[in-house]
C-alpha cells in the first residue's frame, strides 16, 4: 500500500512539473530577472555589426569601428536608442533612423523635413539626399540631431579601408558633378531615291486641288473630296513625313524632285536608321553630319526634318529623314554615307564611366565617406556618353565616388554582407 502511495505521489509531481513547464513556455507565467539592473554589466556593440557585442570598450574585429555602449531604455532592457526623431532636446543622444534612396528621392524639393525643428527662426529644412547624409540643416548648419543611414543594396555592405590598403589597391575617386553632356549617334544611311513618296506627294496635291474646287459643289461631293485629302495625308505620315513637311509640300504646290534625282545648288534627303533606345534623344532640328568614302575630303551638314512613326520590327530601328546641303551636286541618289547625329543633352548629373559597377541586375557605385568608409549605392544610370554616365538617382552632386579599385571593394562589400547575414541567421537560431 505504501509503495502504491509513493508511486501515485511521483506521478502527480511529474504531471504538475509538466503543466508548469507548459505554462512557462506559453507565457502564462511571468519571467523574473535573475539579477537587478545594477548588477548587469555594460554591453558594447558595433554600429555597423549590431550582432557583435562585448563587455568592454574597444573596436569591432570586422570593420575596426569603435564599439558603442548600449543605453538602458525605460523598460530596463538595454539597446540602442531607436524610434522616430522629431527634433531633439539639449543633451539628447542622436537617434538612428534608416532611409532608402527611394524614400529620400520621393521628398520633393522644398519639402520641410519632419525630423528637425530648426531653433533659429524662419529657417526651414529643405530635405535633400546630401543634407540628410551630412546630418546638417542646409538653412542654418545646425545638427539635425539624427543620424541618417542609407540602406545598402541587397547583398552589399559598407566597408572601411585604411590608408595603407587604399594605396595598395590603387584606389582613386572623382566628384559627382553637373556637366553639359553631349552624345554622338553614329549610323549608316543612304541618299534617298524614293519614287513611292514622290507619287504620294503628287496624289496629295491633286486631292488638295480637287477639294478646293469642290467647295462650291454639293455637300456630298465636298465631303468626298475632303476624305481624299485626309487619306492622302495619312499615307504621307506613314511614309515618314512630319506635319510640317506636309504643309511645306502643300504651300509649294509641287512634289519634291530631289527624291528622284539631285541637282546642284539644292538639297538631298538622307535616310538613316537609329535604334529604338536612341529615339528619345533625337528630335527634329537636331544637327547631323555625313561623309562618304567616294568623297573623303567632303563633309555634308544638315538637320533632321522627320522621324518615322513606325519601327522596323526586325532591326528595332526607326528611320530619320535629314535634309543635307548639296550645293555642289556631289551627292547622288542611293549613295551610302556615314552619318553622325550630334545630340546636346544639356546640364546633367554625371560620373566617370569607371565609377559605375555593372552587376548584370544593378548599377552600383561606391561613395567615399568620412573615416575611410565606402558606402555602396544602387544608382539609376542614364545616357552613356564619351567617358561618362548620366546618373538619374542614387548619388548627389559633390559626393566622391570610387573610380579605381571598385572590383576589390565590391568583393569585400559582398563578403561582409554575407558574413553579416550568417551572423543574423545564427542569432535567430539561438533566439537572439
Secondary structure as UniProt FT lines:
FT   HELIX           2..25
FT   TURN            26..27
FT   HELIX           37..39
FT   STRAND          44..45
FT   TURN            50..51
FT   STRAND          53..54
FT   TURN            61..63
FT   STRAND          68..69
FT   STRAND          71..72
FT   TURN            74..75
FT   STRAND          78..79
FT   TURN            90..91
FT   STRAND          95..99
FT   HELIX           101..106
FT   TURN            109..110
FT   TURN            114..115
FT   TURN            121..122
FT   HELIX           129..134
FT   TURN            138..140
FT   STRAND          146..150
FT   TURN            154..155
FT   STRAND          159..160
FT   HELIX           163..168
FT   TURN            169..170
FT   STRAND          172..175
FT   STRAND          177..191
FT   HELIX           195..213
FT   HELIX           214..216
FT   HELIX           219..238
FT   TURN            239..240
FT   HELIX           243..252
FT   HELIX           257..259
FT   TURN            264..265
FT   STRAND          266..275
FT   HELIX           276..281
FT   TURN            284..285
FT   STRAND          287..292
FT   TURN            293..294
FT   STRAND          295..307
FT   TURN            313..316
FT   STRAND          317..326
FT   TURN            327..328
FT   TURN            333..334
FT   STRAND          336..352
FT   HELIX           353..355
FT   STRAND          357..358
FT   STRAND          363..368
FT   HELIX           370..372
FT   STRAND          373..378
FT   STRAND          380..385
FT   TURN            386..387
FT   STRAND          388..393
FT   TURN            397..398
FT   STRAND          400..404
FT   HELIX           406..429
FT   TURN            430..431
//
